[in-house]
Amino acid sequence: MLAKILILSTLALILVSLFSALAMLFKNDDPDKRKRVVQALTIRISLSIGLFIALIASFYLGLIPGRG
């Protein structure tokens, strides 16, 4: 149950980061805004890689059961 909550909260954070980057992209063309867009996308990529690694580790440790 805890694994599901962590996975869903991480997915929610990934979506928030993605849409915040999209909102900043459409607002202005200031160089400062572009840096914030890159920063938000970097956070999204880091969260995605972290989620992938956590899912693989959880599967190997038996926290997420396999099907079969």
N, C-alpha and C positions, 0 to 999 in steps of 0.2 A: 504494500500500500504506500509506503514511504517512497519507494522508487517511482511509482506512478505520479505522485505529487511533485517530486523533483523534476521528472521528465516534462510534465505539463507546464510547470512554472518556468523551466528553461526555454521551452518552446514559446511561451508567452513573452518572455524577455527578448527572444530573437525577433519576434514579430513587432514588438514595440520599437526595437532598435531600427528595424527595417523601415517602418513607417515614419519614424522621426527623421531618418535620413531623407526619405522622400519629401517630407514636408519642408525640410531645410533647403532641399534642392530647388523647390519651386518658389521659395520666398524671394531671395535676392541673389545677385551675382557677385557679392562682396568676396574678397579672398578669405576673410575670416569665416564666412559661412561655408566656403568650400572645404576649409580645414575641418570644420565640425561635421560635414557630410562624410569625409574620409574617416574621421574618428568614429562616427556612428557605424559605418560599414565595417571598420576594423573590429569593433566590439561584437558586431553580429557574426563575423567570421570566427572570431575567437570562441564565442559561445557555441557555435555550431560544431567546431572541432572538439571542444570540451564535451559536448553532449555525445558526440559520436564515440569518443574514447570512453566515456562513462558507460555507455550502452554496451560496448564490447567487453569492458571489464566486468560489468554486472552479469553479463551472460556467462563469462568464463568462471566467475566466482559462484554462480548458481543463484544469484538474487533474482534473475529473470529466467523462468523455466523455458526450456526449448520445447518445441512441438515435435511429435513424431511417434 
